[in-house]
Amino acid sequence: MLTIRKFQNGDELALREIFFNTIRKVNIKDYSEAQVHAWAPEGYDASAWHERISAMNPFVALLDGVVVGYADIQDDGYIDHFYCHWNYQGVGVGKSLMKEILATAKSKGIERLYSHVSITAKPFFERMGFTVVKTQQVNVRGQLLTNHVMERRV
């Protein structure tokens, strides 16, 4: 059974593994090896990751007790992280997380959601009602990565 809950201390390592492995194993179809290595480097500062994730306060998706995805929504409608476990793509994890984000946006009176969406995630965000505002290139640790600023009215 798939459930969504708020982030809890202790989730950091599972979320880091999803972030790292999803980029390395899923996004690799749309980005070069050098780009995914820059985006998700092997080494990272665990305390900085804990601070960042805690500040984001994401929703966490669990399937039969296993963490299979996470996503956040900030008070201005920004979705910073939206990642689904590489072994659980296309089984409703993302859709469930997006439903939670939409419900939260409505309850907080947030009228516009927006995110910087990877080439890989663009079709999913389009299916969820988002449209491209602009396509851009961002420098991540010396590598240029293409992504899309996408938005949706709630």
Helices and strands as residue ranges (DSSP letters): E 2-6, H 12-25, G 27-29, H 33-39, H 46-56, E 59-63, E 66-71, E 78-79, E 82-84, G 86-88, H 93-108, E 112-118, H 122-127, E 131-140, E 143-153
